[in-house]
Amino acid sequence: MIQTAKNPFKDKSLSSLLVRFSAPAVAGMFANALYNIISRIYVGQDVGAAGLAGITLLFPLGLVYMGFSALIGVGSNALFSIRLGEHQTEEARRILGNGFILLTSVSCVLTILSYAFLDPILSLLGADSEVLPLARAYAEVVLPGYLLFGIGAGMNHFIRSSGRPKTAMATQLIGAGINLIFGPLFIFTFHWSIRGAAAATVLGQLISFMWVMYFFLRGNTMYRLRLVYCKVKKRIVLGCLAIGFSQFAFQLASSVLNFILNHALLKYGGNLAVSAVGIAISVNTLVLMPLLGISQGAQPLIGYNYGARKYKTAIQTLKMALRWGMCVTTVGFIVIEIFAVPIAAIFNSSDTALVTMASRTIRILNILLPILPLQIMATSFFQAINQPVKAAFLSLSRQVLLVIPLVLILPLFFALDGVFYAPVVADLVSTLLAIYMLHLFFAKHNLRLFGKVK
């Protein structure tokens, strides 16, 4: 039973628990970000700016897959952690089984629809006659990887929340390692060009998926997948979707945002601007992924302690995660501001125009990095304590209520700079909103957002 001495949520200090759960998540998320950025470097060196634009234009479709994976994976994981804290082991197993069935069904449907309407989707995303063949070549190969990612990433949350954060980290490291090894082999040795980058991604996701499924079917865990637990229950499905909706809304809104952003970039700066932003987003992700890893590590701890009615411990976990996250993003901000030009040159040093625009874009999009943990951790906190409405509002406040209108309005006055600065303004407003919502929650419980929990 969970109450035994082997309970993974008990340790001699909160900091050691947070390290235990967050460090593997940080390593895994960072590895994923690293192989994404290196994959773009390979494509930039082999195909150039047009290849980078093709991958960047496909990003909104990838976010749709991530959104549905988060809707089910994050939502069911939060519910799973709460039930563990309440010592409802059988219910936790049912949540695991229902989560797997939903993840598999939704990912398969998305992939079928993507292949059926691929060219219209790519045209809608903004691919012109120069970029469309490259985007199509990449998409035709990479879509099975999206399917495998949707299932594997969603199930990997359960591995972490069941007390096996190192195993969850291995899932991400395996995919990243395979991609890093086979990417240059497929692109430069086999001369598969942009298809080679996609093939390496698919291979990495396939091996990661097989690792996850082995864990739940044959691995050393008390939470194995069994048919008896895979019978879909309406109450479980609705509970998972309610909690995961905020993350789904965030990813779906991100997809819509990237769609609008790409069209604005094409209008005011052409394919060069799309490529520059693609580079900037890759660099930004390299810093944000460790932050998200800390958030992922903290979420099951918050959920477990909240479910066990240890509210002060849950709040202490949030504050500690915030401090660590702000340290990570502050260091990232300093490095980016100093080395923006050489970082941009890694992607294609021979294209001076691309390096100039990309380095400037990198600096602009990362201006507010040091304070972003406040918004991201606040969303994760409200998810973990089963307050999905607040979490969804925080997610949507940036992506829908702020960024999209700003992307449409600011360029009318500032042209391309308006497109670049729209996410920055939105980040500032949404972070202030997150601080306000956390303040209200803490005040309701006679606590302070800043300062020690008494």
QUIJO-V310983 format. One line per field, one symbol per residue. ss: DSSP state (@ for helix, = for strand, . for the rest). burial: I if it has 9 or more other C-alpha atoms within 8 Angstrom, else O. A space follows every 10 residues. Layout:
BEGIN
ss->???
burial->???
END
This chain:
BEGIN
ss->.......... ...@@@@@@@ @@@@@@@@@@ @@@@@@@@@@ @@@@@@..@@ @@@@@@@@@@ @@@@@@@@@@ @@@@@@@@@@ @@@@@...@@ @@@@@@@@@@ @@@@@@@@@@ @@@@@@.@@@ @@@@...... .@@@@@@@@@ @@@@@@@@@@ @@@@@@@@@@ @...@@@@@@ @@@@@@@@@@ @@@@@@@@@. ..@@@@@@@@ @@@@@@@@@@ @@@@@@@... ......@@@. ...@@@@@@@ @@@@@@@@@@ @@@@@@@@@@ @@@@@@@@@@ @@@@@@@@@@ @@@@@@@@@@ @@@@@@@@@@ @@@@@@@... @@@@@@@@@@ @@@@@@@@@@ @@@@@@@@@@ @@@@@..... .@@@@@@@@@ @@@@@...@@ @@@@@@@@@@ @@@@...@@@ @@@@@@@@@@ @@@@@@@@@@ @@@@@@@@@@ @@@@@@@@@@ @@@@@@@@@@ @@@@...... ....
burial->OOOOOOOOOO OOOOOIIIOI IIIIIIIIII IIIIIIIIII IIIIIIIIII IIIIIIIIII OIIIIIIIII IIIIIIIIII IIIIIIOIIO OIIIIIIIII IIIIOIIIOI IOOIIOOIOO IIIOIIIOOO IIOIIIIIIO IIIIIIIIII IIIIIIIIII IIIIIIIIII IIIIIIIIII OIIIIIIIOO OIIIIIIIII IIIIIIIIIO IIOIIIOOOO OOOIIOOOII IIOOOIIOII IIIIIIIIII IIIIIIIIII IIIIIIOOII IIIIIIIIII IIIIIIIIII IIIIIIIIII IIIIIIIIOI OOIIIIIIOI IIOIIIIIII OIIOIIOOOI IOIIIOIIIO OOOIIIIIII IIIIIIOIII IIIIIIIIII IIIIIIIIOI IIIIIIIIII IIIIIIIIII IOOOIIOIII IIIIIIIIII IOIIIOOIIO OIIOOOIIOO OOOO
END
